[in-house]
């Protein structure tokens, strides 16, 4: 979960770091929201699927009940600092309904909520990732050694490969955090 001030740099960094495949956006029937158009253009440049959602999906009327049912632990969502992030909570409600998370009992108590701070990682936009050849591109074909990830990823498990990919896409800035790894 993250909130930022309409900065395309922040949005681009987050989409790269988390390998976003799809983004839920409030549908704009009028077509007059310029910020939304700009955001959608940025997302499309990163090959991210845009899914427009009706305003009612962003309703927070059942927020506390729904989120408490999905989160692990006994701490109520209203007691967490994330609860004050109104835009994030509204987006979370949309995500819960869009994915129909409440319809499957196995989802109960199986999620965690974590706030993402943008300043703990180096900001990399899509053009920087491409220019530095950090990850394989579609034009590289099956030759994975054309990227830094392809060279460094000698992992035996999928979890290890995902972790090294995350480290490359989210370079830490804090020396103490780097030392703990």
N, C-alpha and C positions, 0 to 999 in steps of 0.2 A: 504494500500500500504506500502510495506516495502522492504528495500534492506539490505542484509547482506553479509558478506564475507564467502561464502562457508563453513559455520560451520554447521555441522549436529546437534549440540546442539540447535542453533538458529532455524533451520528448524523444528526440532522436537517440540520445544516450541511453535512455531507459529501454527503448525498443531493441537496441543492439544488445544491451547487457542481458536482458531477459529473453531474447530470441522470440519476441512477440509474433504470433502467427495470425491473430485475429483481434480486432478492437471493436468493442461495443460503443456506439455513439448515439446520442440523442438525435432522433430524426428531425431534420429541419425542413418542414414542408414548404416554408416560404422561400428558402434559398437565400435569405438575406444575412445570415450569420457569417460574417467574413472570417472571424476567428476559427469557426468550425471548418469552413472551406480550406483555410490554411493548414489546419491540423490534418484534415483528410488528405490533402495533397502531399504532406510530409509522410504520412503513413503509407500512401500508395507508392511513393518513391522507394520505400523500404520493402515493397511487395507484401504488405500486410492486408489481410482481408478486412473490409469495413462492413460491420453489421449494424444498420440503423435500428434503433429500438424506440418504441413508443414511450411517451413521458410517464405513463402509469407504471412501467417497470422500474422506474427510478424512485418510486414512492417509498418513504421510510416508515410507513404506518405500522408495520409489523417487525421493524428492524430488530429491536432488542430480543424478542421471542425467537425469531428465525436464526439470528446469528448465535445466540446462546445455545441453541440446539445443535448447531454445527461445530462450534468450537470445543476443543478438548480443554479439560480443566474446569474448575468451579468459579472462576472469576467472571462476573457478569460483564458484558460488553460496555454497559454504562459506567463501570468503574475504571475502564481503560482510557488512556490518553487519546487513543485513536477515535473514540466516540465523538470527540469534539471536532473532528475533521468532517464537516457536513457533506462536502462534495464527495469525499471518499466513501462515506457511509451510504450515500445515495447510489453511487456506482456499485458498491458491494451488493446492495439490494437488487439492482438490475442483474448483476452477474449470477446471484443465487437463483433468481427466477428464470433467467435465460438458460441456465444449465440444468434446471429442475432438480436442484440439489436436495430439496426437502422431500421429494417424492421417493427417495431411496433411503431406507432406514440405516443402511450400512454407512451412510455419510455422517450419522449422528456422532458428535464428539471426535471427529477424525481430522479436523482442520485447525490450523494455528493462524494467528494474525500477527503480522510483523510490519512495522513501519520502516520503509526504505528511505534512508537519508542520502541525498544526492552527493554530498560533499565527502563521503568516505571512499569513493572510487574516482579514478580518472575518467573524465568525460571523453567518450569516443563516439563520433558520429559515423554514419554509414560510409561517407567518403574517406574518413581516416582509416577505417577497418579495411576498405578495399585498397587504399594506397599502400598501407603497411603489409598487405597480404597476411592478415592475421588468421583468417579462416578460409577454407577452400571456397572458390566461387563456382558457379555453374559452368563458366567457360574453361575451368581447369579440367573438367571431365573427371576421369577416374584417377588422375595423377594428384594424390593428396600431398605429395612432398613439395608442392608449389606454394604452400602456406606454412606459417609458423606453427599452427596447430597440427598440421600433417607431419611436420618434422619432430615436434615434441611428444606427440601422442603415441606412446608405446605401451599404453595401458592394456591390461588383460581383460578388464571388465568394462561394461557400459557405464557403470557409475564412475569409474576412474576417468573415462573419456569425457563424461559430462563435467566432472570437476575441473579437469585441466582446461576445458573449453571455457568454463566460467571464469577461471583465473585469468585467461588471456583476454576475455571480453570485459572483465571487471577488475582492472589492475588497482590494487589497494594503494592508498596514499599514506596511510598512517603507519609509521615505522614499527610501532609496538604490535599492531595487528599482523604485519608481515612477519615479525619475529615469532609470533605464536603458531604460525603454520609450520 
